[in-house]
Amino acid sequence: MLASVYQFLFKYQPLVFEQGDLVWGSSRWMAVLVLAATGAAVYALLTYRNVRGYGARDRTVIVGLRIAALALLAVCLLRPMLMLKVAVPQQNFVGVLLDDSRSMQVADLEGHPRGNYVVDNFGSAAGPMLAKLSEKFVVRTYRFSSFTERLSSAGDLTFDGTGSRLGDALGRAKDELSGLPLSGLIVVSDGADTSETTLDTSITELKAESIPVFTVGVGEEKMTRDIQVSRVETPRQALRGSFLVLDVVITQTGFAGQTLPLIVESEGRVVDTQDVPMPDNGEAATVRVRFKVDESGLRRFKFRIPEQAGEQVPQNNARESVIEVLDRRVKLLYLEGEPRFEAKFIKQALEADPNIQVVLLQRTAAATPSSPTKFLRLGIDSPDELIEGFPIRAEDLFSYSGLILGSVEASAFTVEQLRMIADFVGRRGGGLLALGGRRSFAEGGWGGTPVAEAMPVALSVAANARPGDYFSHVAIEPARAGLAHPLVQLAPTEKGSLEAWGKLPRLTSVNPIDAVKPGATVLLKGEDEGGREQHILSAQRYGRGKAVAFAVQDSWLWRMHATMAPTDLTHHQFWQRLLRWVVDGVPGVVEVSSSPERVEPREPVTLTAQVGDKKYTDVNDARVVATVRSPTGIVSEVPMSWTVRRDGEYQATFAPSEEGAYEVRVTATRNGETLGTSVTHLRAAPSDREYFDPAMRGSLLRRLAEETDGKFFKSADTSGLSDTLTMSGRGVTVVEEKDLWDMPVLFLLLVALTGSEWLYRRARGLA
């Protein structure tokens, strides 16, 4: 209705004014004549100032109305017009890209799938939109999802594509239509783009070639009833028996205030379930789930909320995540500078953990002029292991994944050993755990050493000279950052964990740690007897590794204190989780990863390996080969090449040919010697990414259109699409002139001006 009124008043559609350039059609002499006549008329009107019987206000109003009428007549005599470049019929091409992905199955167009609109309007030559375009253009139609191809018939549209690569589709159409008179590209889609790259490159290329993109958004920009598991943060790998605490992000619309169950499954078996109050419409809620991974191998976990009545997209109620559960024994070296109960009970706590091996090197006698330092060695694999005490060669120390420093002073090490410990964390990527004690931290003279650089706590060099002047009992509780950490979960719920921490006996500390480094995270805190807060357990990343400080000296009281029941395994649980966390993510000599972690069959996956020697020095001249085993047992070798851009980095690409779990074993050799081997797994399966964030992404489609000088249309109103293309000015065009002097609105305005003068005169008694 409004469009009809607009065209009646202004003679043309708004599109004509948007695309046209205003020019004046009168000759130069006619323009001079009109301006001269207008000037004379204005001068004559101004003489009204001398006419008696008219007040100042009357003269102003009458003169103003007459000058406006004269100006309007002058504009009409100058013959204004619009100049447009109009496409010549059947001399230009248009590329139509139709979204053929799964998200087009969403039924949010009055209960009908989005794909119905595509089929009805573009699926055949008789479709209204395609027929109208074909009257003026040569139309080339494409379908796109994970791939792009020419569309020969409506039957080729399946709306089952597992991805939407809009940038690739635009590039394919642009290249195929290169060299032809192209008026523009039309994209009919809901705007879902699941490709790994952004549209920036495609937009830049289209702008450089002056190819406009006209987008048609299909679907609702806001869902009315939908629940979505938006994100699940899971580790890529975990040691068998590890306790995981994961955050699950849930969004919804239309179910606010309801409480629904969140179910966690592993290979069809429920491992956790909890009731979740739904957040307000459009907002996100983060749910914390806790479970233990007991089975090794590539484990698939599903986090889902059951389908609810009236949901528009039930397929996004679940998220799947794959965790590679490793069943291997991780080895740590524990150096203790004096006999004490802490070492004994740490060893006992780890005896029940088949995946953690702690080798204890305990100093039993200090060196004297006549006798070397004596050590007790427990948990060694061979008689020669640590035979000379703490390692003096980097390759010996680097063979361990973790290092625990007990109550031992810094002066017990050489300068080279101190630097080697720092390199163990920073270069090798190992885990360092420093325990409290009278010879630990600043009290042990560690301030100012290379190891102090790696530690998460701030050590005062001045405090090195005055050890032994601090002792306090400390009640320990989780810090804010620790509430979500698996290490501090002593009960199935967060509330239960806090209560359990409150019941534990106090421990003692001789190391006042009240400052941590800017990048450190505090997980456990405590308050000493003087009311001063202490940082009990803190950690930070240092280079490739992790450094942790546990500033108490007698955690064994959590096992042996009179208030602790004989069956209470809090001490065992704490130390097993602590050491698993210390060595979590410690790399090997060869470390391999895949990107993406989950692919579709025939989709390329990039393998990346980091290769070093026994000292973890990056190696660029190795021979690196990836042996890939398919789900059906087919083995193939994929050579990997040094990337040049980074030392020790090798890459290769392969495409899985079948669905299922693939094993990738990477072996690096140099000069006939094996440097190391690393194994990873990846899963090939159809993707469900299309169903997440299912609302029509109008912002992306608008941006694509605006930045390429095109225009965005909603599927409910595409009546002007063909005309917009016709007047885009691209391809083979002719110039058309559209007169504006005879627009009805100008005549009506002139009548209004003259009529207003007459009515004013009559009202004032001047007529």
C-alpha positions, 0 to 999 in steps of 0.5 A: 500500500505504501509503495503504491502511494509513493509511486503515485506521488513521485511517479517512480519506485524508491529504487529509481531514486536510489540508483539514479543521478539527478541532472537538469534537462533544460538547455543553457539559454532556457536555464538563464531565461528561467532564472532571469524571469524568476529573479524579476518576479521575486523583485516584484514580489518584494515591492509588497513591502511598500504596499499600504494596508498590509502588516509586516507579518502579512507581507512576510507570509504572502511574499514567502508563499509566492516565492515558494510557488515561483521557485517550484515553477522554476524547478519544473521549467529547468526540467529535473530528471534522473539518469540511470544505467539499465541492464540490457535484457538478455545481455547480462548474466546473474549467478544465483546461489542456493543454500542446500545445507541442513539448516534449511530444514528448520521449519520457521516460515509459518511452520514450513521448512526454509527449503520450501521457499527455495524450491518454490521460487528457484527450484524450476524455471516456473518458479516466480523469482527465477522466472522474473529474473529470466525475463531480463537476465541469463541465469546461472544457478548453483547450490552450495553447502560443504561444496558448490556445484551447478544446479541442473534441476530442483531434484538436485536440492537435498538440504542435507549438506553438513556445512555452509561454505559461503565464501567458497561458493561466492568464489566458485561462482565469481570464477566461473562467470569471469569474463561474462557481463555480470550484473551481480550475484544473488545469495538465497540463504539463512546466513549460516556460514560454518567454514573455518575462514571468514568472508573478508577475503571473498568480500575484498575480491568481489569489491575489487571486481565491482561485483555486487551481491544481493542477499535474500535472508530466509528464516526468522532472525530470532527463534521463538521456542528453542533450547541449545547446548551452545558450548562444551569445553573439554580437554583434548586428552585426559589421563585414564582415571582423571576427574573432570569438571566441565562447563556446559553453556545453555541458551534458550528461548521460550522455556524461561523458568522451567527446570530441565535435565542435563544428561551426560552420556559416554558411549550410550552410558549415563555418567552424570545428570542434573536439573538445570533451571533455564535462563531468561530468554536469549541469555546463557547459563553455564552448568558445571558437570563432574565425572571421571573417565575410567575407560581408555581410548577415544571416548565420545561424550554427549551432553544433551537436554531431552527434546521439549514440546514445540521446539523448532530445532531439536537437533541442537539440544545436544553437543558431542565431544571426543576426549582421548583417554590415555592409559599410560604411566606418567613418571615424576621425580620427587626430590626431598632434602630431609626425611619427613612424613610428607614424602611417605604419605605422598608415596602411599597416596600414589600407590593406588594410582596405576597411571602415576609413578613417583620416583623418590630421591631423598637426601639422607646425609649431606656432603662432607669433605670426606663423604658425598651426599647420600640419597635414598632411591625409591620407585626407580626402574633400573639400578643405574637410575639416579645413581649419582643423585639429582641429574646433572644432564638435561636429557636425564632430567627431561626424561621425567614428566614432572618434578617435585621439590620438597624441603631442599635448599637452593644451595644444594644445586649447582648453577647449571642444575638450577638453570636446568630445572627452569629449562625443564619447565620452560623448554621441555614443558614439564610440570614443577611442584614446589612444596612448603618446608623450612628449606623451601621458597625464600626460606630455602634461598630460592629467591633470585635463582632461575627457578624463582623465575618459573615459580608462580609466587613472588620470592623476596631475595631479602627473606633468604637471609632470615629463614625460620622466623615464621610458623603458623596454623592455617585453615585452608579453603578454595579460592574463587578460581579454585571453585571450578577446578577439579583439584578442589572437588571433594564432593559431588556438588560445589556446596558439598565441596565447600563444606568438606574443606571446612571440616579438614584439620588445619595445616602448618606453614613456615613459608609466608606466601602472600604475593603471587605473580601477575599471571598466576592463579590461586586455587587454595587460600588460607588465613594464618593465626595473625589474620593474614591471608596466605596463598596456599596453592597457586600455579602459572604457565611458564614457557611450555610448562606449568609451575605450581606452589603448595606452601604447607609442610604437612598435608599428611595430617589430612590422613593421620589427624585424630579428626580424620576417619580411617576410611577417609581418602581425602588425602589420597584423592587430593594428591592423585588429582594434584599430580595428575594436574601437574603433568597434564599436557606435558609434551613428549619429544614428538607431539602430534595434533590434528586440525580440526579434531573432528572432520567429515569423510573426504574433508581434509585434515591437517596434521601438525607435529612438533619434533625435538631431540632428547634435550627438547631442542627443536629439530628441522632435519628429521624424517617424519612420517605419519602412519594412519590406520582407518576404522577398517584397518587400512594403513597408509603412510603420509610423509610430513614436511618441515613448515619453515615458519617455525623450528621443529614444526612439521605438517601434512594433510590427508582426507579420511575416506570413511566414517569412524575413529582414525589412529595417527602414529607419527614417528621422527628419525634422524640419521637412522636414530628414532627421536620419538613417536606420538599417537593421536586419534581423530574422528570422521563423522557427519557434522551437526554444526548447521543446527546450532545458532539456527536463527537467520543471520541477517547481520552477516547477509546485510554486511555482505550486501552492503560492502559489495554495493548490493542490497539485502532482502527478506524472503517475505519481500523480494518484489524489488530484487529483479528491478534492483539488479536491472538498475545496478549499473553492472554489465551491458547497460543503456542510459535511461532518462526519467523526467521528474518535472511532471511528478504529481507531488509537484503539482499538488505542492503548487496547488497547496502553496497557491491555495494557502495564500488564498486561504490566508488572505481570506482569513485576514480579510485581504481577499 
